[in-house]
Amino acid sequence: MKVWTFIGTVCAVLLLAGGAMAKVQPGASSLSTAPPISYGVADDSGKYADDGGKWFDSMLKGANLTEERWTLAFDPSNPAQIDDLPFLVRAAPQAQADGIKVTLALYSKQASYHNAKFFCGWAAMVAASVQQWGINDFIIWNEPNTALYWAPQTSHTPALYEALLARCYDKIHRVDPQANVIGFGLSPRSNGPTQTAPIPFIAGVGAAYKASGRSLPIMDQMSIHPYPDPSSPTDGPTVGYGNLNNYGIPNLDRVKQAVYDAFTGTGQPTTLNGLTFRIDELGWQTNTTAYAQYYNRENVKTISEQQQATDIATTVDRYFACDPTVTDVEWFLLVDEPTRNGVNQQGERVGGGWQSGLLTAGGEGVSTPKLAYTADAPLFAEGREACSYGLLSWNPQKRS
């Protein structure tokens, strides 16, 4: 019954998107043909922890999570320096010893500064420095289709990003042949002139790639952030975007089609010949009124801890575990931020304000597990076997 219900849902979504029919292959034997899938978190808490992340890593493993994504920002005023290197020196060996795989998301502190020569030189320096700790995964930029991270957003932005990604791909692979260079970190939507819709952004990058005459790839993996629509942040994982230029959890076929249209027949693989997705940001904020360690008033709609656990479970057993193109999932976050609205107790805006973690705020001795931490841990451990709906396959719509 579950399989046939799912087929109907997939067909409806794809017909709306104008995409090809997805095929569902029921049975555990099909799952064995898919690459493994691993789960973790996008959270810098372990990187900055005084104990080098020892407690943080232990809490990760307690929920059967094996990955963490850290951010690393380029300072244009000092391009020969890795600002967070002292924290890496302390935390990266601890993560390595604890068996936690680290991915670094690299971007500029200044959204208006994206000089490919200097940024990619710095990125290569980072890659060379962190090999000693078994770090080989690098996301090039974060949400380059938003002015928050890449300003300004113009019709030229996709081409500029393509040139930067291609240069970084070459530079990083030169110093680390084992590197996994991950492209995009794509925001799932556009909400006006400060954000380029993701599907046209992919098309623009592909057009620039083809125009460049390049024969090598520009990425080994693709990073995407399928958050729910911010105008309705409590939407569950079965609710996607009506706008066909945006994507959510049930709309990954749109991304696959866009990548196929952009790169098929070139040196850049698509999801039909090896490209996989890393979901390195996704989460739902929970109600924290029962806890004393949070402050300020909430500025978005939240869900209950029970609903969070249910939404994560549905995301895993209905979508990600069933999709062979999704190989890495990093929830945002492990540990909640204590400010509900991104303002500290001194009234200064510090950003953030996320309560989407699997643990409450506070850290060691204060944080406590939310329901999802224990309820969803078995699914994380099961990998592909957590799929309850049969392995998904996808075929592109042929364009005339």
Secondary structure, 3 states (H helix, E strand, C coil): CHHHHHHHHHHHHHHHHCCCCCEEECCHHHHCCCCCCEEEEECCHHHHCCCCCHHHHHHHHHCCCCEEEEEEEECCCCCCCCCCHHHHHHHHHHHHHHCCEEEEEEEECCCCCCCHHHHHHHHHHHHHHHHHHCCCEEEECCCCCECCCCCCCCCCHHHHHHHHHHHHHHHHHHHCCCCEEEEEEECCCCCCCCECCHHHHHHHHHHHHHHHCCCCCCCCEEEECCCCCCCCCCCCCCCCCCCCCCCCHHHHHHHHHHHHHHHCCCCCCCCCCCCCEEECCCCCCECCCCCCCCECCCCCCCECHHHHHHHHHHHHHHHHHHCCCEEEEEECCCECCCECCCECCCCCECCCCCCCCCECCCCCCCCCECHHHHHCHHHHHHHHHHCCCCEEECCCCCCC
